[in-house]
Amino acid sequence: MPRFPAIDIVDIPGKGRGVIAREFIPQGTRIIAEKPVIKFSGCTSVGYMESVHKALSSTSKFEFFLSFPCMQGGDPILGRFKHFLPCESGDDNAHGLFATICRINHTCCSPLSGPNAIYCWREDLNREVLHALRDIAPMEEITVSYIACQIQKQDPPVYLRENFGFVCSCSGCRRSLQLRARSLTRVHNYNSFMGSFPTSVQRGQNPEKLLNVLQRNLLAICEEGYATELARGAHYGFRLCAMYGDAENAIVWETLSRDCDALIQGVDTEEYRNSQKWIRDPATFDLWKVHGLRKLAAPNPALRRYTPTLESLPKKYGYTSRNWSSLSIIAWACVGLCLAIFVWMFFTQ
Ligand SMILES: C[S@@+](CC[C@H](N)C(=O)[O-])C[C@H]1O[C@@H](n2cnc3c(N)ncnc32)[C@H](O)[C@@H]1O
């Protein structure tokens, strides 16, 4: 049965508390799968926050909430709201505060450095999961990026100061203003391209050109440190190839997307099962060959260097469920019964 690696919450100079690895954690390992200590639904409007404010002040969870850093000069409650993470289910804009995951500090994604882990909410598990993006050494701090590619609209040091109240000292933020502006433009261009990428490409559009622009954008965003974008971006490459009945290249694109997504979410997901199905037989994709037959292109080999192959990752994706299976309940009941008989015999002798 897979187990989670040993980690600890410790003081980190200049950052308050943070999370470190207590043992070597190989790339792809699921580090933790955690339920929120506090969870609120629809946590977006100011009015709602105020009602949560009142509710929280009267609960025993308040102390836990107050143990998080507050924005300097900020309201003690609202100044800590930023530590909540989205736990969305459908239209419900729920947010949760997690005992360990919310202690993880930030590192920016940049061409010079990046976080060593990534978290995401898994609605099916009702948990936030954290995976290692690369090998993590014992005693190394575990960090994530608070800035998702899609929301990066500002220079990161400015965004972090305004929204989290700290001055980021990562190597990306220490670059010159000019280099940071160049990065911001590339991220912006990538986001607007992906936002308008036609999910069902219209007849008459030039698919070769579209795939070419997709490749260029994906390379640019990987260079900017957001290699995890390949999960979505490579899937777009698959869609395009599948719509033109190009099975060979569709398989290579979807394999790239699957491998990247497995690194972020694990392999116990619906996305993984769908990917496996399409890789086995791209013709099972619902838009297969809708635009007829055309040979397109495989992903640029340079993209492959940004995400490991599934085979190279440790088999540590498994979710260590705390849900008791009926077999384990029977086993523990037997142990309990034996113990009871033993105690009874001991005292009746
Ligand atoms: C989600 S909490 C992380 C845990 C927090 N350090 C603690 O003591 O509980 C986010 C806060 O941690 C601090 N922080 C996170 N990353 C940081 C970094 N790279 N440099 C300095 N402070 C950081 C900031 O105060 C930020 O508002």
The ligand as an ORCA input file, in Angstrom:
! r2SCAN-3c Opt
* xyz 0 1
  C      -0.150     30.128      2.680
  S       0.878     30.946      3.813
  C       2.274     29.907      3.936
  C       2.609     29.571      5.367
  C       3.127     30.707      6.176
  N       4.538     30.953      5.893
  C       2.935     30.483      7.668
  O       3.786     30.905      8.459
  O       1.905     29.936      8.048
  C       1.375     32.310      2.830
  C       2.198     33.320      3.561
  O       3.508     32.822      3.797
  C       4.488     33.831      3.585
  N       5.288     33.456      2.400
  C       4.988     32.522      1.475
  N       5.953     32.405      0.558
  C       6.898     33.299      0.883
  C       8.140     33.662      0.295
  N       8.590     33.086     -0.819
  N       8.860     34.639      0.904
  C       8.419     35.253      2.040
  N       7.239     34.943      2.635
  C       6.483     33.974      2.074
  C       3.714     35.117      3.354
  O       3.479     35.723      4.603
  C       2.402     34.593      2.790
  O       1.338     35.501      2.980
*
